[in-house]
Amino acid sequence: EIVLTQSPGTLSLSPGQRVTLSCRASQSVTNNNLAWYQQKPGQAPRLLIYRASFRATGVPDRFSGSGSGTDFTLTISGLEPDDFAVYYCHLYGTSPLLFGPGTKVNIK
Amino acid sequence: VQLVESGGGLVHPGRSLRLSCAASGFNFQDSAMHWVRQVPGKGPEWVSGISWKSENIGYADSVKGRFTISRDDAKNSLYLQMNSLRGEDTALYYCARADGRSHTAPPDYWGQGSLVTVSS
C-alpha cells in the first residue's frame, strides 16, 4: 500500500514569501494522479491542484504544482494573508484514496 | 454546487447511524461521490466512493464490511449506512463530489460536514 509523506510538518513564514511544500509517495504515482488541498480552520478542504499541475477552477495563479513519479511539490509564489492554512496532498485514481498528513503554514 | 450533510449525532458503540447528503447545483447523476471523514486536528481520511450509476464502489479497509454507501439519483442524494460503530469512527463526515464519473476521481466540492460521535 502506498504511503504519502509531507514535509515540512509546519512552516512559519511572512506574507510575500515564496513557499515550497513537498509530498512524497512510497511508490510511483500513476498518471500523476496527485492533488493538493487547502484547509482553513472550521472549513472543508478546498481543491487547489489536480493531476499534479492543473489548477482547479478559481484558484489564483500564485499556486502551482509540479512533479512526477514519487515526488511532488506545491509552490505558492508570494504568500498572502489568506494563504495561511494546512495543505494536504491527495492520491487518487486507485482505491483506497489517500491523503497525506499535511503541512501547516503559519504566519511568522 | 451545494452539498448538505445530515444524520450525524451521538451514538453508542455497536449501534448504527445513517448519514444523508442532499446535493444541488450540478448534474448529480453524472457525478461520482465520496464520503471523507476527519478527526479534529488530523488529516482527512477517505471512507468510501461510489461511481455514477453505482457501477463501482470502494471502501477504506477501516470501514469495509461495516459501512455501506449508496445513492438515489432521483432524489439527488447520497447515503452512508454505518453499522457496528466504534469509538475510532468518531469524526466529522464530509460528503464530496468527485471530479468525474469514477469512484476514484478526486473530490472537488465538499459539504460542511456532519459530526458523528461514538461514545457510551
Interface residues (C-beta under 8 A of the other chain):
Chain A: N33 A35 Y37 Q39 A44 P45 R46 L47 Y50 A56 Y88 H90 Y92 G93 T94 S95 P96 L97 L98 F99 G100 P101 G102
Chain B: H34 G43 P44 E45 W46 G49 G58 Y59 A60 D61 Y94 A96 D99 H103 T104 A105 P106 P107 D108 Y109 W110 G111 Q112 G113
